[in-house]
Amino acid sequence: MFQVRFHGRGGQGVVTAAELLAAAAFREGRYAQAFPSFGSERMGAPVTSFCRIDDKPIRTREPVSEPDALLIQDPTLLHQADLFAGLRPDGYVLVNSARRLTGDTGDARDVGRLIAVPATNLALTHLGRPLPGAPMLGGFAALTGAVGLDAVLAAIAERFAGQVAAGNNAAARAAFDFVTDELRGVAQHV
């Protein structure tokens, strides 16, 4: 089972991103579940969402405590004490940031598994709104291979219509390309 934990703030589409990831996995013929964890917080408050993907039915329903991947949609959350809690030693971390990561973000140990992607900038460019969810999923597909880009694009097109779908798909594709290029650069320096 591949488990993902999303961290962001209310209004950034953290819950929608987890649901889209589950829909992408379904499109590939896999089992998936997505669900949020938040209380009565208002817009801007920290929000956590979860997604599990497996080749067999998923019976567990509790929050993801040992993620294989973290998607951090708001970099201001990076220094929260429990953000990296439970991250598997070989886990992936994708951070929405236009700045390169320097390795001081916690428990991510492998430089090829810790990537920053300018998801908000890509969303603004392609969608005209600062919603990083779709580009984060494009970057996730490139970083982990847990789902394919085509499945992510199809899930977005199924959820949204018209210019919103087109903008989100363009942002997801741009993030996929960005992370692919970053990984190539890491491979050349290793």
PLY file of the C-alpha trace (Angstrom):
ply
format ascii 1.0
element vertex 190
property float x
property float y
property float z
element edge 189
property int vertex1
property int vertex2
end_header
0.00 0.00 0.00
1.26 3.50 -0.88
0.19 6.12 1.66
0.25 9.87 1.13
-0.26 12.71 3.59
-1.06 16.21 2.33
-0.38 19.32 4.41
-1.63 22.78 3.56
-3.99 25.50 4.61
-7.74 25.81 4.25
-8.59 27.16 0.83
-5.55 25.69 -0.95
-7.37 22.61 -2.22
-5.67 20.07 0.06
-8.80 17.93 0.30
-9.49 18.18 -3.43
-5.90 17.18 -4.25
-6.23 13.99 -2.18
-9.54 13.18 -3.86
-8.03 13.75 -7.31
-5.12 11.46 -6.47
-7.57 8.73 -5.43
-9.54 9.26 -8.66
-6.31 8.96 -10.68
-5.51 5.66 -8.97
-9.05 4.39 -9.68
-8.57 5.28 -13.34
-5.53 3.01 -13.37
-7.61 0.13 -12.00
-6.33 0.36 -8.43
-8.05 0.75 -5.09
-7.82 4.10 -3.35
-9.32 6.15 -0.56
-9.02 9.83 0.29
-10.24 11.71 3.33
-9.45 14.92 5.23
-8.66 15.69 8.84
-9.80 19.08 10.06
-12.10 20.55 12.62
-14.07 23.75 12.52
-11.05 25.79 11.46
-11.50 28.59 9.00
-9.79 29.42 5.75
-6.03 29.65 6.22
-5.86 27.20 9.12
-3.65 24.09 8.72
-5.42 21.18 7.03
-4.27 17.60 6.57
-5.65 15.18 4.03
-4.80 11.56 3.29
-4.77 9.16 0.36
-4.04 5.45 0.18
-3.43 3.51 -3.04
-3.21 -0.28 -3.32
-3.74 -3.16 -5.72
-6.15 -4.83 -3.32
-9.10 -3.53 -1.28
-8.15 -1.12 1.51
-9.72 -2.00 4.84
-8.05 0.51 7.18
-9.72 3.87 7.75
-7.46 5.65 10.24
-5.30 8.67 9.37
-1.98 7.98 7.63
0.66 7.90 10.36
3.54 6.39 8.33
3.37 8.03 4.90
5.35 6.95 1.89
5.04 10.51 0.61
4.34 13.98 1.98
2.89 16.71 -0.21
3.37 20.05 1.48
1.23 22.64 -0.27
2.20 25.51 2.03
5.91 25.93 2.79
5.15 28.02 5.90
4.24 24.69 7.52
7.74 23.23 7.05
8.88 23.95 10.58
5.90 22.45 12.36
7.20 19.93 14.86
5.16 16.96 13.62
5.10 17.62 9.88
7.60 14.86 9.05
6.39 12.50 11.80
6.26 8.89 10.65
7.74 9.55 7.20
9.26 6.30 6.04
13.07 6.39 5.71
12.72 5.94 1.93
9.77 8.34 1.74
9.23 11.15 -0.75
8.67 14.81 0.06
7.28 17.30 -2.44
7.18 20.92 -1.26
5.37 23.78 -2.96
8.17 26.33 -3.13
9.92 28.40 -5.75
13.09 28.16 -3.63
15.47 25.22 -3.79
15.46 23.08 -0.68
18.68 22.99 1.30
18.14 19.81 3.27
17.23 21.52 6.55
13.58 20.55 6.37
13.58 17.55 8.69
13.72 13.83 8.12
13.89 13.61 4.31
17.25 11.88 3.83
17.68 11.28 0.12
18.15 14.35 -2.08
16.41 12.56 -4.97
13.33 12.13 -2.82
13.04 15.71 -1.56
11.96 18.11 -4.31
10.58 21.64 -4.39
8.18 22.52 -7.18
6.82 26.06 -7.71
3.22 24.82 -7.70
1.61 28.12 -6.76
3.55 29.96 -9.49
2.58 27.30 -12.04
-1.08 27.53 -10.98
-1.01 31.32 -11.32
0.55 31.04 -14.77
-1.78 28.39 -16.15
-4.95 28.80 -14.08
-4.79 32.41 -12.97
-5.41 31.41 -9.35
-3.01 30.39 -6.54
-4.34 26.82 -6.17
-1.35 24.44 -6.00
-3.22 21.11 -5.89
-3.07 20.11 -9.56
0.59 21.05 -10.04
1.46 19.20 -6.83
-0.18 16.08 -8.27
1.73 16.45 -11.53
4.95 16.75 -9.54
3.95 13.78 -7.38
3.44 11.62 -10.49
6.94 12.50 -11.71
8.59 12.07 -8.30
7.06 8.78 -7.21
5.54 7.04 -10.23
2.73 5.93 -7.88
0.26 7.14 -10.51
0.79 8.22 -14.08
0.44 11.74 -15.41
-2.28 10.64 -17.84
-4.39 9.37 -14.94
-3.90 12.64 -13.04
-4.91 14.67 -16.11
-7.98 12.47 -16.65
-9.03 12.84 -12.99
-8.74 16.61 -13.27
-10.76 16.65 -16.52
-13.42 14.49 -14.85
-13.70 16.82 -11.84
-13.51 20.20 -13.58
-14.72 21.61 -16.89
-13.67 24.12 -19.52
-10.90 26.59 -18.76
-10.56 25.40 -15.15
-9.81 21.85 -16.32
-7.50 23.09 -19.08
-5.59 25.40 -16.71
-5.22 22.74 -14.02
-4.07 20.18 -16.60
-1.51 22.61 -18.03
-0.21 23.37 -14.52
-0.02 19.64 -13.65
1.88 18.89 -16.87
4.27 21.81 -16.25
4.96 20.54 -12.71
5.51 17.01 -14.02
8.08 18.37 -16.49
9.70 20.53 -13.80
10.16 17.63 -11.38
11.35 15.32 -14.17
14.02 17.90 -15.06
14.99 18.28 -11.39
15.38 14.51 -11.03
17.56 14.39 -14.14
19.76 17.07 -12.62
20.06 15.11 -9.37
20.98 11.95 -11.31
23.72 13.82 -13.19
25.28 15.03 -9.93
25.24 11.67 -8.18
0 1
1 2
2 3
3 4
4 5
5 6
6 7
7 8
8 9
9 10
10 11
11 12
12 13
13 14
14 15
15 16
16 17
17 18
18 19
19 20
20 21
21 22
22 23
23 24
24 25
25 26
26 27
27 28
28 29
29 30
30 31
31 32
32 33
33 34
34 35
35 36
36 37
37 38
38 39
39 40
40 41
41 42
42 43
43 44
44 45
45 46
46 47
47 48
48 49
49 50
50 51
51 52
52 53
53 54
54 55
55 56
56 57
57 58
58 59
59 60
60 61
61 62
62 63
63 64
64 65
65 66
66 67
67 68
68 69
69 70
70 71
71 72
72 73
73 74
74 75
75 76
76 77
77 78
78 79
79 80
80 81
81 82
82 83
83 84
84 85
85 86
86 87
87 88
88 89
89 90
90 91
91 92
92 93
93 94
94 95
95 96
96 97
97 98
98 99
99 100
100 101
101 102
102 103
103 104
104 105
105 106
106 107
107 108
108 109
109 110
110 111
111 112
112 113
113 114
114 115
115 116
116 117
117 118
118 119
119 120
120 121
121 122
122 123
123 124
124 125
125 126
126 127
127 128
128 129
129 130
130 131
131 132
132 133
133 134
134 135
135 136
136 137
137 138
138 139
139 140
140 141
141 142
142 143
143 144
144 145
145 146
146 147
147 148
148 149
149 150
150 151
151 152
152 153
153 154
154 155
155 156
156 157
157 158
158 159
159 160
160 161
161 162
162 163
163 164
164 165
165 166
166 167
167 168
168 169
169 170
170 171
171 172
172 173
173 174
174 175
175 176
176 177
177 178
178 179
179 180
180 181
181 182
182 183
183 184
184 185
185 186
186 187
187 188
188 189
